[in-house]
Amino acid sequence: MEELGKAAVKAREQAYVPYSKFKVGAAVQGKSGQIFTGCNIENASYSLSNCAERTAIFKAVSAGETELTTIAVVADTPGPVSPCGACRQVMAEFGISQIILMNLKGDRRLVTMDELLPFSFAKVDFYKDGDNNE
């Protein structure tokens, strides 16, 4: 978990945030052990911006890693950072079981997906009959 936290802090430095100046970094680990990082990327149309968590997850999936286990997220916030709703849903979709929320002061909070997003939709909810059409 320490390695993920360090990777998230390093990824945060790459953030492209010309409007908000709010840098966020994330690091996600797949079942293979490989770590993928991401930072937030914004543009003038905030709805088209992308959070660090989704950037890291999409980078992992683009590399063929779809079984994700743990994610660390860091920002310069008073307490551990809190992911947005879109990121929470993406984390639920990929079944990430451990979520490490951090800030630059070293505060950490380990949460589960159920704590972060109770009653979320996950892949299993759509394929209860065993036919996953994948």
Summary of the structure (lengths in Angstrom):
residues: 134
radius of gyration: 14.6
end to end distance: 31.2
largest distance: 46.8
contacts: 425
relative contact order: 0.17
helix: 31%
strand: 25%
